[in-house]
Amino acid sequence: MYPLAWTDFPSVTASRPYLVNNLDLTLAKDSTTYYGTNFDTTTGLSVDTSTAADGANTVESIILSASQVAALGAGTATVRV
């Protein structure tokens, strides 16, 4: 599990997006990219089918199963904030 959490300065009530400081969590290796808070609603695990980062939450996580980690293979994966 790769969590990211932060506090954010309050935005103007009527503004969108609501976050002043929008941080995005990604984990990438080769052509596979996981974005924070993009989960399969059945398993609760992160999915690599999304192409959009979460722009609404101050807590983001990437949760991978052992088989997902194995599928990434040996080598270096990059975690970005």
N, C-alpha and C positions, 0 to 999 in steps of 0.2 A: 504494500500500500504506500502510495506517495501522496501525502497530504500537504496542502498549502492553506494557511489561514492568516488573515490580517484584519486590522480595524481600518475603517475608512472615515474620512471627514464627511460630515453630513452634507448632502446635496440640497439644492433648492427643491422645495416640496413638489412643484409641478414639473420638474425637469426630467427628461429621459435622455440618456440612461441615468439610472439612479446612482451609480458608482462614480465617485470623483476620481479614484485611483483604481482602474480596472486592470488587475493582474490576471494573466492567463497561464495555466499550467499545461505543459505538453510533454510527452515522452515519445521520442522518435528513434527509429532504427531502420535504416534502408528505406523502403517504401511504406512502412507502417508507422502511423502516428496516432497516439491516443491523446484526447483532449480531456482536461479535468471536468468532472461532473457530467460526462456523457456515458450513461449506464444502460445496460440491457435491463429492462424492467422486470424480467423473469428471474435472471440470475443475480442481479446486483453488481455484476462485473462490468468493467469498462469495455467499450466497444471501439473498434478502429474504423467504423463506417461513417462517422461524423466528420465534417470538414469545418465545423464552426466551434469557436471557443465560447465558453460561458461568460456572458457579460453582465450577469445579474446577481452573483453571489460572492461573498467574501470568504467562503470556504470552498475549496475545490480539492478533489481527490482523484487519483487514478488507482483502481483496484484490479489487480491481475491475478488469475489463477496460475497454478504451477504449469499447466499446459500452455497457457498464453505466454508465459516467460520462456518456456522451452521452445515455442514456435518462433520467438524472436531470435533464437540461436546464440551462438557464442559471439563475443565481440563487445563493442561499446555501444550502448544506447545513450541518447542525449536527453537530459531533463532540462527544460527551459521554463523560466518564469518571465 
